[in-house]
Amino acid sequence: MSLVKTYQIPDEYFFRLHHVRPRFKNDVEEVLLYVSTSISEMEVLPKQEFKENLNQVLFGFKNNASSTQKTIDNWRTEISALFAFIQEKDDLTKPSLSAIRLSNNQYLDEFFNYFLFSFQYPGGHIKSQNVIKQIDAGVNFKPCNFILGLLIEGEKLIGKPFSFTAEELTQCAYFDLRVTRDGKHPREVAEMILKHRAEKVSYNHKYEQLKNHKTGKYPSKGDLHRYAGDILDYMVLANLLNDKGTGYYYYLNDENKDAINYHLKNSKWYSGYDKFYEKEEITNPEIAKLEQDWFSYVNSFDNIEAFAPSLSASESESISSIIQEYYSRIKGDKAVPTKIIGDYGESLILAHEYLRTKKTKRQHLINKIPTPLGVGYDIQSVEIEKRKRYIEVKTTKSRKALKNNRFKLTPNEWDTADTIGNNYFIYYLVANDSGKNVFIIQNPVEQYKQGNIKVDKNLVVEFSQNAGQWQTLLEIQN
């Protein structure tokens, strides 16, 4: 009878990495969207006052009204520490760039790309004493870049897409100082994973360092792998990875090569902790002093084009071809007007409008309005009955279907809606793995007067189903 081969990281190399784990992880996209929209227009406030206002926002989410204060405090800490939604300076607090950007465009894949771009161990997302432990252990690790490199190297080795589980990542890399401290190359880790599979090696999750000496119990397999699993899941939400199968194998999303390449070629590192690696003794106050600097660093990145959602090659080709067809047929033009293909959501709605009005001969009047003009809408379209339709596009892009019914308007957009009346439409586009649908609101000011939408002082709109109607986005069928 042959013995089952097992593997465990040698004690001298074992070091558990950890980060804040949000209690709302199953609803993380919905929570982040809700909170960012709610706080993005908050004024700069004293720390305690901002905290109280944020608590009220969190109590308002779904079933949180009956939650304990401790639960809400934990949510607030997790949102601010891990996702850097607030920034502090001295005794004042304000919404961060990350929160404002997500509130304005509601592109969750873009948000998670920015999050992963700056995420590292050690980092200010954990308490000072835990930062010190990671520095003392010599940890110096960017998980997103390593994971992308590991998948690329694995593919080179086997000549086809390579995938792995959170367990394999944890046991072969994530908790191994030879990787997180010494910089072991991703290719070596890929070779180890493949070797273990070939030899049918099982992984032993019972590490003495993690044993509860009161109960004699070890963390479960799931508990051991959850930190690596979190990062892998965030990479899925960023559209960098896909997952498959009951064992949750993770593999590269080849349709998002621009973002993948940007992460790999433009790696950044927060260097505020570097001076402490040679110190024999580090104190909590020394590390705590860097907290504001850490959150400023995390929120210093912006306008990274590779992270913004983009049309797939087939979508872009289809939209260009249909617009070209109309311009060629109606105006005799041979080229699509410059910049008519642009923002992800606006481009999809532009094509929707061409298809919606295909029975008319007025598609040449449908145009994307350049943002600098500031006219209060994104697209000028037409009605079948020779009237014009002015469309403001709002888009939420996520992996799973969300129950979000909120978006922000600018004062200019609201004033324009009031002026134009029945010819003003809001198209709220919802794009996720299940499909693309659009909720169409005609004359939002009138809908507000009828009580079908709520608008707060910051022009955050919350709509009911009576405010408009859902339609399937019209797309070219290839």
Secondary structure, DSSP 8 states (H G I E B T S, - for coil): -----EE---GGGB--------TTGGGHHHHHHHHHHHHTT---EEHHHHHHHHHHHHHTSTTGGGS-HHHHHHHHHHHHHHH--EEEETTEEEE-HHHHHHHHH-BHHHHHHHHHHH--BS-TTS-HHHHHHHHHTT--B-HHHHHHHHHHHHHHHHSS---B-HHHHIIIIITBHHHHTT---HHHHHHHHHHHHHTT-EE----GGG-BTTTTB---HHHHHHHHHHHHHHHHHTTSEEEETTTTEEEE-GGGHHHHHHHHHS-----TTGGGTT-S---HHHHHTTHHHHHHHHTT----GGGS----HHHHHHHHHHHHHHHHHHH--SS--TTSS-SHHHHHHHHHHHHHTTTSS-GGG-EE--GGG--S-SEEEE-TTS-EEEEEEEEEE-SS-----EEE--HHHHHHHHHHGGGEEEEEEEEETTEEEEEEEE-HHHHHHTTSEEE-TT-EEEE-GGG-EEEE------
